[in-house]
Amino acid sequence: MEEAILLLGGNLGNRELALAQAMEKIEEHVGEITAHSSIYESEPWGFEDKNQFLNQAIKVNTELSPEQLLSTLLEIEQSLGRVRTGKLSARTIDLDILFYGAKEIKTDTLIIPHPRISERLFTLLPLAEITGNSNLPKFNTSSQELIKSCLDKSKIHFWNFKDNT
């Protein structure tokens, strides 16, 4: 059993529902979710789009190998309407592996820890909620310390769920 930390995000369609459905499918196909952050709303990073993103970090215990985890997450994305264009663009759901235990992996299809963690506030803020002051693998510092040195100045705030009933 290994603990993986994932980042969920999306900016198309019903963003709240997409995050909830992704979490359900992760519990069903990946493993038990043991922690989750608040949901944050942020502007797109690396491209322009009128739709804001919702992002959330989760911890999950899994028996899947890193490669199996990646494959399963890609299948979940596809089942939730994700269309990959090969570039940064708007999407219904995006499921990124930030960490897989303390392992460092670099293949043609998978890099763990995620290579842009320290560059993105929309990743660091929810990550800090679920990792606290713990040192992150490879970085030898906490996500809170990485936030202080992050050059990303994107506007990010807590998301307040709306009652749609």
ABEGO torsion letter per residue (X at the ends): XBBBBBBBBBABEBAAAAAAAAAAAAAAAAEBBABBBBBBBBBBBGBBBABBBBBBBBBBBBABBAAAAAAAAAAAAAAAGBBBAGBBBBBABBBBBABBEABBBBBAABBOBBAAAAABAAAAAAAAAAAEABBBBGAGBBAAAAAAABABABBBBBBBBBBAX
